[in-house]
Amino acid sequence: MTRMSRARVARRIAAGAAYGGGGVGLVGAAAIGLVLAEVRFVKRHVGNGHTPGSNHVPSADGRYGHVYDTPGEPPLRLTMLGDSTAAGQGVHRAAQTPGALLASGLAAVAERPVELRNVALPGAQSDDLDRQVALALADTSRVPDVCVIMIGANDVTHRMHPTRSVRHLSATVRRLRTAGAEVVVGTCPDLGTVEQVQQPLRWLARRASRQLAAAQTIGTVEQGGRTVSLGDLLGPEFAANPRELFGPDNFHPSTEGYATAAMAILPTVCAALGLWPAEEDRPDVSRREGFLPVARAAAEAASEPGTEVTAAMPTGPRGPWALLKRRKRRRVPEPEAAPSSPSGV
């Protein structure tokens, strides 16, 4: 599927999500039987990541960046929402989860403590976001400063209709933004990179994943959030080293995979909070950055991992416009210690 075709499909999915239409399916009807058969095969042999002992997700909730404690200054609040990728399934230590890595990185950039809360649920689909956002906003005196959402893979594998998927995500972004939180969405990863997935499902999975990722971008940006393309779990190094960037279950990311994802998302989290250098917000032509119609920007981002899309102009010759950024990644610092006052995920 070309990027222009992906842009048209993503626009139709997002429009269906916004106005209640049917939109389009993830794959052609003729392929559904084959896809279902292959998915059942993969689940039997991969277990969808649920190998013995892999269901445990270490709790990373707590305060990071104690060295920056200042009397009278409250910590920044970071909340993670989404599925097993947001929760950090597949690693053994709290410090290895994406939430802990992002909290540590954010604390270092802001030079301020960060309080992390993770309400993500392994196995969650986008319709679980309604429950998760209710948890995130339950205490009105402690509204998150920024929320990171990583969702979509289970929507593809469970064949949730993309318009329904995007509708739930858009509603979540809208509720969080209305409450005053900044929102960064890590869009649907490329399931065509799962090593056990065979052709032709690999091609179909890649197409479906990128199609959903582009539609998620449109829905998120239109509600005032920002997106970062997770693609093939972020970077050409994944294609070269799939065994290194996948965990022991060959489905969820490894420690290195989560660190790579966190490095890609951190600059956008910081930019959303006004903590990134101002010059970085200007488009860099040498990195092929610029202002594009939101659907085209979404399609471009879905094809290139680590790409950020954020709202630019509410309207233009071809509808809303967005800024496409390829921010320079920075090393995420290792959490200095186990978080204080942890609570369950």
Sequence and secondary structure as in RCSB ss.txt:
>XXXX:A:sequence
MTRMSRARVARRIAAGAAYGGGGVGLVGAAAIGLVLAEVRFVKRHVGNGHTPGSNHVPSADGRYGHVYDTPGEPP
LRLTMLGDSTAAGQGVHRAAQTPGALLASGLAAVAERPVELRNVALPGAQSDDLDRQVALALADTSRVPDVCVIM
IGANDVTHRMHPTRSVRHLSATVRRLRTAGAEVVVGTCPDLGTVEQVQQPLRWLARRASRQLAAAQTIGTVEQGG
RTVSLGDLLGPEFAANPRELFGPDNFHPSTEGYATAAMAILPTVCAALGLWPAEEDRPDVSRREGFLPVARAAAE
AASEPGTEVTAAMPTGPRGPWALLKRRKRRRVPEPEAAPSSPSGV
>XXXX:A:secstr
  HHHHHHHHHHHHHHHHHT     SS GGGHHHHHHHHHHHHHHHGGG  TTTT      EEE GGG  TT   
EEEEEEESHHHHTTT SSGGGSHHHHHHHHHHHHHTS EEEEE   TT  GGGHHHHHHHHTS GGG  SEEEEE
  HHHHHTT  HHHHHHHHHHHHHHHHHHT EEEEE    GGG TT  TTHHHHHHHHHHHHHHHHHHHHHHTT 
EEE  TTTSSHHHHH HHHHB TTSSSB HHHHHHHHHHHHHHHHHHTT S GGGGS  GGGT EEEEHHHHHHH
HHHSTT EEEEEES  TTS EEEEE          SS  BS    
